[in-house]
Amino acid sequence: MSKTKKRLIISFTIIGAFIVLMIVFGAFFSLKNIYVDYATSTFRIEEYSKEDIVKTSGIKKGKNVLFMSFSKASAKLEKTFPYAKFEFVRTFPNKLTIYMSERTPVFRVLVNGKWQIYDRDLKLLEEVEPSNLEENNNDKVPVLSGKTLNYATSVGDTISDVLFQTQYCAIADGIVYGMKAPLSIVSDIAFNYNADTNIEEFTLTMRDSGAKILVQDENYLYEKVAYGVDIYLEKVSQNSEHVGHLDKILIRVLRNFDPHETDDGGELSSKRVSVYCSVCD
């Protein structure tokens, strides 16, 4: 047998083996099962049908699990099911699980006569008629004011404003994580620029009493909010002198507040915080 024939035989053998290997490889990693499961509580997303999620994703069985991309599927799902966030997890060799986690509303704003409800990603979760605001506890979502934004025009869309998102999340996290309190303890969150002092100010109105916490400047915003809320919950609201006129209380966390500054007892210094009551003796 000539060398040329031997080379051809070897070449065809290698090619044949490669083709067989690819067929076996493709069959082994061919998607056979698609599951949908919940990663968080399902207060708002329980109405989403798992069958509809699989259908809307456009993911088909038979595709190679190794080479699947989920960016298009994720975009479709996020738009169609606004209250859900999706994660795709491959289980080799041939399974896929779509995990749903529920988005949490963090502020609302009145736009064209309807309440727009947003989450911390600045995604528009839903639009609600004022008469239906109490459904799903949307009336407990803080009202945003004093901030001009290009609000979303369609449910499922997001606002693009990195600075605002950073500031608002710092405020929300200061309440929820800094003080381990629900965001619903605040009824309104207002953004304001004080032209007299050249300082940006953030005002939180407490839902149960109408007391206000004014935070100056965005530096240490998380810590300032947490400390201001702590002062209100642990001291001001518990003070008998303030009973009956908590709505006249203003807690001001000053611009130069430093969370690293402590008093002789190791507690955060209260020198940069003032409590003012317009009707107290």
C-alpha positions as CSV (number, residue, x, y, z in Angstrom):
1,M,0.0,0.0,0.0
2,S,1.4,3.4,-1.0
3,K,2.1,6.1,1.5
4,T,-0.6,8.3,-0.1
5,K,-3.3,5.7,0.5
6,K,-2.1,5.1,4.1
7,R,-2.3,8.9,4.7
8,L,-5.8,9.0,3.2
9,I,-7.0,6.1,5.3
10,I,-5.6,7.7,8.5
11,S,-7.1,11.1,7.6
12,F,-10.5,9.6,6.9
13,T,-10.3,7.5,10.1
14,I,-9.5,10.6,12.2
15,I,-12.3,12.6,10.5
16,G,-14.8,9.8,11.0
17,A,-13.8,9.4,14.7
18,F,-14.2,13.2,15.1
19,I,-17.6,13.2,13.6
20,V,-18.7,10.3,15.7
21,L,-17.3,12.0,18.8
22,M,-19.2,15.2,17.9
23,I,-22.4,13.3,17.5
24,V,-22.0,11.5,20.8
25,F,-20.9,14.8,22.5
26,G,-23.8,16.7,21.1
27,A,-26.3,14.0,22.2
28,F,-24.8,13.7,25.6
29,F,-25.1,17.5,26.3
30,S,-28.4,17.9,24.4
31,L,-30.9,19.8,26.6
32,K,-33.6,17.4,27.8
33,N,-35.2,19.0,30.8
34,I,-36.1,22.6,31.7
35,Y,-37.2,23.4,35.2
36,V,-38.5,26.7,36.8
37,D,-38.1,27.2,40.5
38,Y,-38.3,30.1,43.0
39,A,-35.2,31.5,44.7
40,T,-37.1,33.9,47.0
41,S,-40.6,34.5,48.4
42,T,-43.4,34.6,45.9
43,F,-45.7,37.3,47.0
44,R,-45.9,39.0,43.6
45,I,-44.5,36.5,41.2
46,E,-46.6,33.5,42.2
47,E,-49.1,34.5,39.5
48,Y,-46.4,33.9,36.8
49,S,-47.0,30.6,35.1
50,K,-43.9,28.3,34.9
51,E,-45.1,27.1,31.6
52,D,-45.4,30.6,30.3
53,I,-41.9,31.4,31.5
54,V,-40.4,28.4,29.6
55,K,-42.4,29.4,26.5
56,T,-41.5,33.1,26.7
57,S,-37.8,32.3,27.2
58,G,-37.6,30.7,23.7
59,I,-35.2,28.1,25.0
60,K,-35.8,24.8,23.2
61,K,-34.9,21.3,24.1
62,G,-32.3,19.6,22.0
63,K,-29.8,22.5,22.1
64,N,-26.3,21.9,23.5
65,V,-26.2,22.9,27.1
66,L,-22.5,23.9,27.0
67,F,-22.9,26.5,24.3
68,M,-26.3,28.1,25.3
69,S,-26.5,31.8,25.8
70,F,-29.2,33.2,27.9
71,S,-29.0,37.0,27.3
72,K,-31.9,37.1,24.8
73,A,-34.0,34.8,27.0
74,S,-33.3,36.9,30.0
75,A,-34.3,40.1,28.2
76,K,-37.6,38.6,27.0
77,L,-38.4,37.3,30.5
78,E,-37.5,40.5,32.3
79,K,-39.8,42.5,30.0
80,T,-42.7,40.1,30.1
81,F,-42.5,39.3,33.9
82,P,-41.3,42.6,35.4
83,Y,-41.5,41.6,39.1
84,A,-39.1,38.7,38.5
85,K,-35.4,38.5,38.2
86,F,-34.0,35.4,36.4
87,E,-31.0,33.2,36.8
88,F,-30.1,30.3,34.5
89,V,-28.3,27.3,36.1
90,R,-27.0,24.4,34.0
91,T,-26.9,21.0,35.5
92,F,-24.8,18.8,33.4
93,P,-25.1,17.0,31.3
94,N,-28.6,18.0,30.0
95,K,-30.7,20.0,32.5
96,L,-31.5,23.7,32.9
97,T,-33.2,25.4,35.8
98,I,-34.6,28.9,35.5
99,Y,-34.6,30.5,39.0
100,M,-37.0,33.3,39.7
101,S,-36.4,35.8,42.5
102,E,-38.9,38.6,43.4
103,R,-38.0,42.2,42.8
104,T,-38.8,44.5,45.7
105,P,-40.5,47.9,45.2
106,V,-38.4,50.7,46.7
107,F,-40.1,53.9,45.5
108,R,-43.1,55.2,43.7
109,V,-43.8,58.4,41.7
110,L,-46.9,59.9,40.2
111,V,-46.5,60.2,36.4
112,N,-49.4,61.2,34.1
113,G,-52.0,60.4,36.8
114,K,-50.7,56.9,37.6
115,W,-48.3,55.6,40.3
116,Q,-45.2,54.1,38.8
117,I,-43.6,51.5,41.1
118,Y,-39.8,51.0,40.8
119,D,-37.2,48.7,42.3
120,R,-33.6,49.3,43.2
121,D,-32.4,48.6,39.7
122,L,-34.7,51.5,38.6
123,K,-36.9,49.1,36.8
124,L,-40.5,50.0,36.3
125,L,-42.4,47.1,37.9
126,E,-46.0,48.3,37.3
127,E,-48.2,51.3,36.9
128,V,-51.1,51.6,39.3
129,E,-54.2,53.7,39.3
130,P,-54.5,55.8,42.5
131,S,-57.8,54.1,43.4
132,N,-56.0,50.7,43.4
133,L,-52.9,51.8,45.3
134,E,-53.6,49.7,48.4
135,E,-53.5,46.5,46.4
136,N,-50.3,44.5,47.1
137,N,-49.3,47.1,49.7
138,N,-48.2,49.5,47.1
139,D,-49.4,52.3,49.3
140,K,-46.6,51.4,51.7
141,V,-43.9,52.0,49.1
142,P,-42.2,55.4,49.8
143,V,-43.0,58.3,47.6
144,L,-40.1,59.9,45.7
145,S,-40.1,63.7,45.3
146,G,-37.7,66.5,44.3
147,K,-35.9,64.5,41.7
148,T,-36.2,65.1,37.9
149,L,-35.8,61.9,36.0
150,N,-36.5,60.5,32.6
151,Y,-39.1,58.1,33.9
152,A,-39.8,54.8,32.0
153,T,-42.5,54.9,29.4
154,S,-43.3,51.1,29.5
155,V,-43.5,48.5,32.3
156,G,-40.3,46.5,32.3
157,D,-38.1,49.3,31.2
158,T,-35.4,50.9,33.4
159,I,-34.3,54.4,34.2
160,S,-30.6,55.1,33.4
161,D,-29.2,57.4,36.2
162,V,-26.3,55.9,38.0
163,L,-25.8,58.7,40.5
164,F,-29.5,58.7,41.6
165,Q,-29.5,54.9,41.8
166,T,-26.4,55.0,44.0
167,Q,-27.8,57.7,46.3
168,Y,-31.3,56.1,46.6
169,C,-29.9,52.6,47.3
170,A,-27.6,54.1,50.0
171,I,-30.7,55.6,51.6
172,A,-32.8,52.4,51.3
173,D,-30.0,50.2,52.6
174,G,-29.3,52.5,55.5
175,I,-32.9,51.8,56.6
176,V,-33.2,48.1,55.7
177,Y,-29.7,46.9,56.4
178,G,-28.2,49.6,58.7
179,M,-31.2,49.6,61.0
180,K,-32.8,46.2,60.1
181,A,-36.1,48.1,59.6
182,P,-38.6,47.8,56.8
183,L,-38.5,50.5,54.1
184,S,-42.2,51.1,54.7
185,I,-41.4,52.9,58.0
186,V,-40.7,55.9,55.6
187,S,-43.6,57.4,53.7
188,D,-41.7,60.0,51.6
189,I,-38.1,60.5,50.5
190,A,-37.3,63.9,49.1
191,F,-34.2,65.0,47.2
192,N,-33.3,68.7,47.4
193,Y,-30.4,71.0,46.6
194,N,-30.0,73.8,49.1
195,A,-28.8,76.8,47.1
196,D,-28.0,78.8,50.3
197,T,-25.6,76.2,51.6
198,N,-24.6,74.6,48.3
199,I,-25.4,71.2,49.9
200,E,-27.5,68.4,48.6
201,E,-30.2,67.3,51.2
202,F,-32.2,64.2,51.6
203,T,-35.4,64.3,53.7
204,L,-37.1,61.2,55.1
205,T,-40.6,61.4,56.5
206,M,-41.5,58.8,59.0
207,R,-44.8,57.1,58.2
208,D,-46.1,56.6,61.7
209,S,-45.7,60.2,62.9
210,G,-44.7,62.6,60.2
211,A,-41.3,63.3,61.9
212,K,-38.6,64.2,59.5
213,I,-34.9,63.2,59.2
214,L,-32.9,65.6,57.1
215,V,-29.5,64.3,55.9
216,Q,-27.0,66.8,54.5
217,D,-24.6,65.8,51.7
218,E,-24.2,62.3,50.1
219,N,-20.9,61.5,51.8
220,Y,-21.5,58.6,54.3
221,L,-25.1,58.6,53.1
222,Y,-25.8,55.0,54.2
223,E,-24.3,55.7,57.7
224,K,-26.1,59.0,58.1
225,V,-29.5,57.6,57.2
226,A,-29.0,54.6,59.5
227,Y,-27.9,56.8,62.4
228,G,-30.7,59.3,61.8
229,V,-33.3,56.5,61.8
230,D,-31.7,55.0,64.9
231,I,-32.0,58.4,66.7
232,Y,-35.7,58.6,65.8
233,L,-36.6,55.0,66.7
234,E,-34.6,54.6,69.9
235,K,-34.6,58.1,71.4
236,V,-37.0,60.6,69.9
237,S,-40.1,58.4,69.4
238,Q,-39.6,57.0,72.9
239,N,-39.3,60.4,74.5
240,S,-42.4,61.3,76.5
241,E,-41.7,65.0,75.9
242,H,-42.4,64.5,72.2
243,V,-45.7,62.6,72.5
244,G,-48.4,64.3,70.5
245,H,-46.2,66.4,68.3
246,L,-43.7,64.0,66.7
247,D,-44.8,65.5,63.4
248,K,-43.0,68.7,64.5
249,I,-39.7,66.9,65.0
250,L,-36.8,67.5,62.6
251,I,-33.7,65.4,63.1
252,R,-30.8,66.9,61.1
253,V,-27.7,64.8,60.4
254,L,-25.1,67.3,59.5
255,R,-22.8,67.4,56.5
256,N,-19.6,66.8,58.6
257,F,-21.0,63.7,60.3
258,D,-18.3,61.1,60.5
259,P,-19.3,57.5,61.3
260,H,-15.7,56.9,62.6
261,E,-15.9,59.6,65.2
262,T,-16.9,58.3,68.6
263,D,-17.3,59.7,72.1
264,D,-15.5,58.6,75.2
265,G,-17.8,55.6,75.6
266,G,-17.1,54.3,72.1
267,E,-20.5,55.3,70.8
268,L,-21.0,57.3,67.6
269,S,-20.7,60.9,68.4
270,S,-23.9,62.9,68.5
271,K,-22.1,66.2,67.9
272,R,-23.0,66.1,64.2
273,V,-26.7,65.4,64.8
274,S,-29.4,67.9,66.0
275,V,-33.0,67.3,67.0
276,Y,-35.3,70.3,66.7
277,C,-39.0,70.5,67.8
278,S,-40.9,73.5,66.6
279,V,-43.5,73.4,69.4
280,C,-41.5,71.9,72.3
281,D,-40.6,74.0,75.4
